[in-house]
Amino acid sequence: MTEASRAIDPTRGVLYPGRLPRFTRLPPPDEASGLVSWFWIPQWNLPDGVETRQPILGYPAANLAVEPDGVTLWGATTRASERVLTGTGWAVGALLRPAALGRLTSSPSELVDGSVPLDEPELHAAVVAAMPDEGAAAYVVASWLVERVGAPTPEGRLANDMADLFMTTPVPAPRIVDASHHAAGSTTAILRVEDAAAQLRVSVRTLQRLAHRTVGVSPAAMIRRRRLQEAAQRLRDDPGVTLAAVAAELGYVDHAHLANDFRRVLGLTPSEYRAAT
């Protein structure tokens, strides 16, 4: 199991967990742990005329999804998205680590907020045959990725470390001012690109180029997405917490900054979101 799959709440990024159909997250097998953060597998069987809307504030990462009608590679997103579920269906998705995406597309940045179909009939047929056995279906996708992508390169491993910092570092955490103490494994909160660069012992420019080549969005955008996911989860889980407290804990300038970020990405205010959860 990867650090990401251990450290992140299973509903992080899902804006309204109570609306979920059957939804499973599975860790990848060891041989695919450098390529996949986890597998996500929804299944639904809704009565005629019934639909459920699933707003998602996705991770700053790409996804490989196998569904009954095909295989799709989805890029990282810059805004919340929504899927309307009707009838009967399923998906077997893999949240890809940067080391995998950089080998599946030559330009991750061109895939941001978009998708491309993959012509992989053998993969599709094998997953269809495995479902509804979630573990077997996830293993099929993991095996395909290992064969198609191979072991992470040194650059891929560095990109994975970068993404793990952005996705899993707890907030709040003790701030360490002395740069000499920013060693790998520190619990310093990643609130700025400089924090991540210091922990990884590389320059900010190196991280910017690395994120462009392997994720498609900037390190700053990855940090903003993680902070906004965490803000949504705190507002949902703790009815008594104030917006000002959440903003201060997550490194926003003030609560107005958080509210503006919330409205720009999610299309509603924090108060409207809290009332709807």
Secondary structure, DSSP 4 states (H G I P E B T S, - for coil): --HHHHHS-TTTTBS-GGG--EEEEEPPPGGGTTTEEEEEEEEEEPPTT-EEEEEE---SS-EEEEETTEEEEE---SS-EEEEEESEEE-EEEEE-HHHHHHH-S-GGGGTT-EEEE--HHHHHHHHHHTT-HHHHHHHHHHHHHHHH-SPPHHHHHHHHHHHHHHH--SS------GGG--TT------SHHHHHHHHTS-HHHHHHHHHHHTSS-HHHHHHHHHHHHHHHHHHH-TT--HHHHHHHTT-SSHHHHHHHHHHHHSS-HHHHHHH-
